[in-house]
Amino acid sequence: MRLRTTTALAALLAAGITPLAIAAPSAAAAAKLSDDFNGDGYRDLVVGAPEATVSGKEYAGAVTVLYGAAAGPGKGKKQLISQATAGVEGAAEANDEFGRSVASADLDADGYADLLVGAPYEDVTGAKNRGGVTVLWGGAQGLKGSAALPTAGPSAGATGCVFGVGLSAVNPKAAAGRAVVSVAGWCATRRLTGPFTRSGKPATNSLEMSTPSADDTLLGDLNGDGRADYVDITVGLSDHPDGGVYVNPVDGSEDEMLPTDGDNATIGDVNGDGFGDLVIGDPADDVIDGTPREGTGHKGGQIAVWLGSAQGITPAGAPLLLHQDTPGVPGAAEPNDSFGSDVSVADVNGDGYGDIAVGVPGEKLGSAREAGSVILVPGGPTGPTGAGSRSISQSSSGVPGTTEHGDRFGSTVRLADLTKDGRPELVVGAPGESAAGRNNEMGGIWVFKGTPSGPTPGSSYSVMGEATGLSAARYNHWSSTLAP
């Protein structure tokens, strides 16, 4: 059922939430920012709630766009989008998990960034859990209109492909503004390149079969040639049951599996040499229920940093490994800390080196289990060493809210300049956060504004899920995903 009544429209407008409408593309240069949906020069923040109840349908899913502003995201225009929103492809159905993955780029080269949203458990033409991806078109008024991207699998009726379980999109420097999109699924990973038409049709569409069980996918330049290299993260392969990370060079050379586990990753220059470096989060413990886990890992989780070069990533080399037993990293490595549940990179203090935000949502603070924290790890000329790292949590002075059991603060993290002052903000998701006096796990985000020395607790504010217009049903877990 779509939300179309006059009463519903009035409620959305009163909440500062703009419904979608169809808009035609305009002719302009490709967007300068991959996440500026209305072209005002501010990056916009996308917060996903794939477990949200929509129109009474549990786990239908929704996303919220907090448009950027000088005061910070969440201080101005908000836009709640689900498959019950007029103009959005499909329909809100139980267990679709619309918003399980999000990504953005200017797909049609009209000067506005576009938003891609994955719904991996959507049934498509009778194929159960086939999965799909919706593109929402940017424009001067924000996101308006949508199309479904083609994600056909090895066979037309294949079920259980969960296409859209992972998403990535970029506008490579060497591609004349033509976007590249990678869609992860359990049947295969699909590659699409632009320009895209407003019906969602790409210029090229290929099926990548070398990593048929991808849970996530990442695009970025690892060798400085201006083109997008592919990174696929797999889980559950028979020869690597704890997951693996594949690097697929854009030059067509054979993809290679890194000797590193992980379930999320990002690319940024952590050593200031001009090449993108691959940072992989591996939050799983090396021992589970007393049994050593196959593959790499460390108690409480770790991150692995693979330095890029003119030759890209060298699998025969060795990554930099950091965890809470690394000197300089706050805390102690403990089971179930989930250090590395999410990672993001940006130069927060202007020293020329990318710094890493590491989510630690399982961290116990005092007596509060799974309260969570985020650790900022500085970059340096040889990459991060752990020295100078600092921790931020709801127990830090000046941070709004109270440390509570199950908040899982740090489940998602993002570093980006969202106020257009040249200083990256730190955004932290806590999907287990409940509204005051309630036990509904609506979820929330914390924004730590950038300063010359980096994001600080004293500059922070929070935005709660209930402020977005989401249903007050339990366990919406708003902020389970953040656009990278």
C-alpha positions in Angstrom: 0.0 0.0 0.0 1.3 3.5 -0.9 1.0 6.5 1.4 -1.1 8.8 -0.7 -3.9 10.3 1.4 -4.2 14.0 2.1 -3.8 13.4 5.8 -0.6 11.4 5.4 0.8 14.1 3.1 0.0 16.8 5.6 1.7 14.8 8.4 4.8 14.4 6.3 5.0 18.1 5.5 4.5 19.1 9.1 7.4 16.9 10.1 9.6 18.6 7.6 9.7 15.5 5.4 9.2 16.0 1.6 7.5 13.2 -0.4 8.9 12.2 -3.7 7.5 13.3 -7.1 8.6 12.6 -10.6 11.0 15.1 -12.2 12.8 15.2 -15.6 16.6 15.4 -15.7 18.3 18.6 -16.6 21.4 19.1 -18.7 24.4 20.0 -16.6 27.9 18.9 -15.7 28.4 15.9 -13.5 28.0 16.5 -9.8 31.1 17.7 -7.9 30.0 15.7 -4.8 28.8 12.1 -4.9 26.3 12.8 -2.1 24.9 16.3 -2.8 21.4 15.4 -4.0 20.1 19.0 -4.3 23.2 20.7 -5.7 23.6 23.2 -2.9 27.3 22.4 -2.3 26.6 20.5 1.0 27.1 16.8 1.4 23.9 15.0 2.5 23.7 12.2 5.0 21.7 9.0 4.3 20.6 7.0 7.3 19.1 3.5 6.7 16.6 1.6 8.8 16.2 -1.7 7.0 14.3 -3.2 9.9 11.7 -0.4 10.1 8.0 -1.1 10.1 6.3 0.7 7.2 2.5 0.7 6.7 2.3 -2.1 9.3 4.8 -4.2 7.4 7.7 -5.4 9.6 11.2 -5.2 8.2 9.9 -3.4 5.1 12.6 -0.8 5.6 13.2 2.9 5.0 15.9 5.5 4.6 16.1 9.1 5.8 18.0 11.8 4.0 19.3 14.5 6.3 20.3 17.3 3.9 23.5 19.1 4.7 23.6 22.6 6.1 26.1 24.9 7.9 24.6 23.9 11.2 25.0 20.2 10.4 22.9 17.3 9.2 19.5 16.9 10.9 19.3 20.7 11.6 17.4 21.4 8.4 15.4 19.5 5.7 14.7 15.8 6.2 13.2 13.4 3.7 11.9 9.9 4.7 11.7 7.5 1.9 10.3 4.0 1.7 8.5 1.9 -0.9 5.3 3.3 0.5 6.4 6.8 -0.6 4.6 8.1 -3.8 6.9 7.9 -6.8 9.1 5.1 -5.4 9.4 1.8 -7.3 7.7 -1.2 -5.8 5.6 -1.5 -2.7 6.4 -1.8 1.0 6.3 -5.4 1.9 7.3 -7.4 5.0 11.0 -8.5 5.1 12.1 -6.6 2.0 14.7 -4.7 4.1 14.7 -1.6 1.8 17.8 0.4 3.0 20.0 -2.6 3.9 22.6 -1.0 1.6 22.9 2.6 0.3 25.3 4.3 -2.1 25.3 7.4 -4.2 26.8 8.9 -7.4 25.7 11.1 -10.3 24.3 8.3 -12.5 22.8 10.4 -15.3 25.5 13.1 -15.3 22.9 15.9 -14.8 24.9 17.7 -12.0 23.0 16.1 -9.1 24.0 13.1 -7.1 21.5 10.2 -7.1 20.8 7.7 -4.3 20.9 3.9 -4.7 19.0 1.8 -2.1 19.2 -2.0 -1.9 16.2 -4.2 -0.8 18.0 -7.6 -0.9 15.0 -9.7 0.3 12.5 -8.3 -2.2 10.6 -10.9 -4.3 11.0 -10.1 -8.0 8.6 -11.5 -10.6 7.9 -14.6 -8.5 11.6 -15.2 -7.5 11.7 -15.2 -3.7 14.4 -13.1 -2.1 15.7 -12.1 -5.5 16.6 -8.6 -4.3 16.6 -5.3 -6.1 18.1 -1.9 -6.2 16.1 1.4 -6.5 17.7 4.6 -7.8 16.2 7.9 -6.5 17.0 10.8 -8.8 18.6 14.0 -7.4 17.5 17.5 -8.4 17.3 21.1 -7.3 14.6 20.2 -4.7 16.3 17.0 -3.6 15.4 13.4 -4.4 12.4 13.1 -6.8 11.4 10.1 -8.9 12.9 6.6 -9.1 13.7 3.7 -11.3 14.7 0.0 -10.7 18.2 -1.0 -11.7 18.6 -4.2 -13.7 20.0 -6.9 -11.5 19.3 -10.1 -13.5 21.2 -13.1 -12.2 22.7 -16.1 -13.9 19.1 -17.2 -14.7 16.0 -15.2 -14.9 14.1 -17.1 -12.2 17.0 -17.6 -9.7 15.9 -17.2 -6.1 17.8 -16.3 -3.0 20.2 -14.0 -4.9 19.6 -11.1 -2.5 20.9 -8.6 -5.0 21.5 -5.3 -3.2 22.8 -6.8 0.0 25.9 -4.6 -0.7 26.2 -1.6 -2.9 28.9 0.8 -4.1 28.9 3.7 -6.6 31.5 6.2 -7.8 32.1 8.8 -10.6 35.7 7.9 -11.5 38.0 10.7 -12.6 39.1 8.9 -15.7 35.5 8.1 -16.8 34.4 11.5 -18.0 31.6 11.7 -15.4 30.3 8.2 -16.2 29.2 6.5 -13.0 30.2 3.0 -12.1 27.9 0.9 -9.8 28.6 -2.5 -8.2 25.8 -4.6 -6.8 26.6 -7.5 -4.5 24.5 -10.6 -4.3 24.8 -14.3 -3.4 24.4 -15.4 -7.0 27.0 -13.0 -8.4 28.2 -9.4 -8.3 26.8 -7.2 -11.1 28.7 -4.3 -12.6 26.9 -1.4 -14.3 28.4 1.7 -15.9 26.8 4.9 -17.0 25.5 7.1 -18.3 22.2 5.7 -17.0 18.8 6.6 -18.5 15.9 7.8 -16.2 14.4 4.3 -16.7 17.5 2.9 -14.9 19.1 1.4 -18.0 23.0 1.6 -17.8 25.3 1.9 -20.8 26.9 -1.5 -19.9 25.7 -4.3 -17.6 27.9 -7.3 -16.8 27.8 -10.2 -14.5 30.9 -10.9 -12.4 31.0 -14.6 -11.5 34.4 -14.9 -9.9 33.1 -14.0 -6.4 29.6 -15.6 -6.5 28.8 -15.1 -2.8 29.5 -11.4 -2.1 28.0 -9.9 1.0 29.4 -6.4 0.2 31.2 -4.6 -2.5 33.4 -1.5 -2.8 34.7 0.7 -5.5 37.7 3.0 -5.3 41.0 3.9 -6.9 43.9 1.8 -5.4 46.6 2.6 -8.0 46.1 6.2 -8.9 45.0 5.7 -12.5 41.7 7.6 -12.0 39.6 4.4 -12.5 37.5 2.4 -10.1 39.0 -0.9 -8.9 36.6 -3.4 -7.4 36.7 -5.0 -3.9 34.3 -7.8 -3.1 33.7 -9.1 0.4 32.5 -12.7 0.6 31.1 -14.8 3.5 30.4 -18.5 3.6 32.4 -19.8 0.7 33.1 -23.5 1.1 36.8 -22.9 0.9 36.8 -19.9 3.1 33.8 -20.2 5.5 34.7 -17.1 7.6 34.8 -14.8 4.6 37.4 -13.3 2.3 38.2 -10.1 0.5 38.8 -10.1 -3.3 40.5 -7.3 -5.2 39.4 -7.1 -8.8 41.6 -4.7 -10.8 39.7 -2.6 -13.4 42.4 -3.4 -16.0 40.9 -6.9 -16.4 43.8 -8.8 -14.8 42.8 -11.7 -12.6 41.2 -11.0 -9.3 43.1 -12.0 -6.2 42.0 -13.0 -2.7 43.7 -11.2 0.1 44.9 -13.2 3.1 42.5 -11.2 5.3 39.0 -11.8 6.6 36.5 -9.0 7.0 32.9 -7.9 6.5 33.2 -4.2 5.6 35.8 -2.0 4.1 36.6 1.6 2.9 39.2 3.3 0.8 41.2 6.4 1.8 44.8 7.7 1.8 46.1 6.9 5.3 49.8 7.5 4.5 49.5 10.6 2.4 51.2 9.2 -0.7 48.4 10.0 -3.1 47.2 6.4 -3.5 44.0 4.9 -2.1 44.5 2.5 0.8 42.2 -0.4 1.6 40.9 -0.5 5.2 39.1 -3.7 6.1 37.0 -4.2 9.3 37.1 -7.7 10.8 34.9 -7.5 13.9 34.7 -11.2 14.6 36.7 -12.8 17.4 39.5 -15.3 16.7 37.7 -17.7 19.0 34.0 -18.3 19.1 32.5 -20.3 21.9 35.9 -21.7 22.8 36.7 -22.9 19.3 39.4 -21.1 17.3 37.9 -19.4 14.2 39.3 -20.4 10.8 41.2 -17.6 9.1 42.5 -14.3 10.4 41.2 -12.4 13.4 41.9 -11.1 16.8 40.1 -11.3 20.1 37.5 -8.5 20.1 38.1 -7.8 16.4 40.7 -5.9 14.3 41.2 -3.8 11.2 43.6 -4.6 8.4 45.2 -1.8 6.3 46.5 -2.6 2.9 48.5 0.3 1.4 47.9 1.2 -2.2 50.6 2.0 -4.8 51.1 2.5 -8.5 50.6 -1.3 -8.7 47.6 -1.2 -6.5 47.2 -3.7 -3.6 49.9 -6.4 -3.4 48.3 -9.6 -2.0 51.7 -11.1 -1.4 52.5 -8.3 1.0 51.4 -7.9 4.6 48.7 -5.5 5.9 49.0 -3.3 9.0 46.9 -4.9 11.7 45.4 -2.8 14.5 43.2 -3.9 17.4 42.7 -3.1 21.1 45.9 -4.9 22.0 47.9 -2.5 19.7 49.9 0.0 21.8 48.2 3.4 21.8 44.7 2.1 21.0 42.4 2.8 23.9 40.7 -0.1 25.8 41.6 -3.8 25.9 40.8 -6.6 23.4 37.9 -8.5 24.9 35.5 -11.1 23.4 32.5 -9.6 21.5 33.8 -6.0 21.4 33.3 -6.1 17.6 36.2 -3.7 17.0 36.0 -3.0 13.2 32.2 -3.3 12.8 32.4 -0.3 10.5 35.3 1.9 9.3 35.5 5.3 7.6 38.5 7.4 6.5 39.1 11.2 6.2 41.8 13.6 7.2 40.2 15.1 10.3 43.0 17.4 11.4 44.5 18.7 8.1 47.9 17.0 8.5 47.7 15.3 5.1 47.1 11.8 6.4 43.7 10.0 6.4 42.5 9.1 9.9 40.3 6.0 10.6 37.1 5.9 12.5 36.6 2.4 13.9 33.3 1.3 15.3 33.4 -0.8 18.5 29.7 -1.4 19.2 30.2 -4.4 21.5 32.4 -2.4 24.0 31.3 -2.7 27.6 31.4 0.6 29.5 31.1 0.2 33.2 28.3 -2.3 33.8 26.6 -1.5 30.5 27.2 -4.3 28.0 27.2 -3.5 24.3 27.1 0.2 25.1 29.6 0.8 22.3 32.3 3.3 21.4 34.2 4.7 18.4 38.0 4.9 18.2 39.8 7.5 16.0 43.1 6.1 14.8 45.4 8.7 13.2 47.1 8.1 9.9 50.8 8.8 9.4 53.7 8.7 6.8 53.9 4.9 7.2 50.2 4.4 7.8 48.4 4.1 11.2 50.4 2.7 14.1 47.8 3.1 16.9 49.8 6.0 18.5 47.6 9.0 19.4 44.3 7.1 19.0 41.4 8.3 21.1 38.0 6.9 22.1 34.6 8.6 22.0 31.4 7.2 23.6 28.3 8.4 25.3 30.3 8.3 28.5 32.6 11.0 27.1 32.1 14.5 28.7 29.8 16.6 26.5 28.2 13.8 24.5 24.4 13.9 24.7 22.6 10.9 26.2 23.4 8.1 28.6 25.5 5.0 28.2 23.1 2.1 28.3 23.1 -1.6 27.7 22.5 -2.5 24.1 22.8 0.9 22.5 25.6 -0.4 20.2 27.0 3.0 19.7 29.5 2.7 16.8 27.6 0.1 14.8 28.0 2.5 11.9 30.4 5.4 11.4 31.1 8.0 8.7 33.7 10.7 8.4 32.8 13.5 5.9 32.7 17.3 5.7 28.9 17.8 6.1 29.0 21.6 7.0 31.2 22.8 4.1 33.9 24.3 6.4 36.7 22.0 5.3 36.6 20.0 8.5 35.2 16.5 8.4 32.4 15.6 10.9 32.1 12.2 12.6 28.7 10.6 12.4 28.1 7.6 14.7 25.1 5.3 14.5 23.6 3.7 17.6 20.7 1.5 16.3 19.9 0.1 19.7 19.2 3.6 21.2 15.7 3.9 22.6 13.5 7.0 22.9 13.4 8.6 26.4 11.4 6.5 28.8 10.8 3.7 26.3 12.3 0.4 25.3 11.7 0.6 21.5 15.2 0.6 20.0 14.3 3.3 17.5 17.9 4.1 17.0 19.8 7.4 16.7 22.9 9.1 15.3 25.5 11.4 17.0 27.2 14.1 15.0 30.6 15.3 16.2 31.4 18.6 14.4 34.8 19.0 12.9 37.4 21.3 14.5 41.1 22.0 13.7 42.1 19.1 15.9 39.3 16.8 14.6 35.8 15.9 15.9 35.4 16.5 19.6 32.8 15.4 22.2 32.0 19.0 23.1 30.8 19.8 19.6 28.3 16.9 19.4 24.6 16.6 19.1 22.2 13.8 18.5 19.3 13.1 16.1 16.8 10.4 17.2 14.9 8.1 14.8 11.6 9.2 16.1 12.3 12.7 14.7 12.2 11.4 11.1 8.6 10.3 10.9 9.2 6.6 11.3 6.6 4.4 12.9 7.0 4.1 16.7 7.1 0.3 16.4 9.8 -1.5 18.3 13.2 -2.4 16.8 13.3 0.0 13.8 17.0 0.2 14.5 17.4 3.5 12.6 21.1 4.0 11.7 21.8 0.3 11.0 23.3 1.6 7.8 25.0 4.9 6.8 25.9 5.9 3.3 29.7 5.5 3.0 
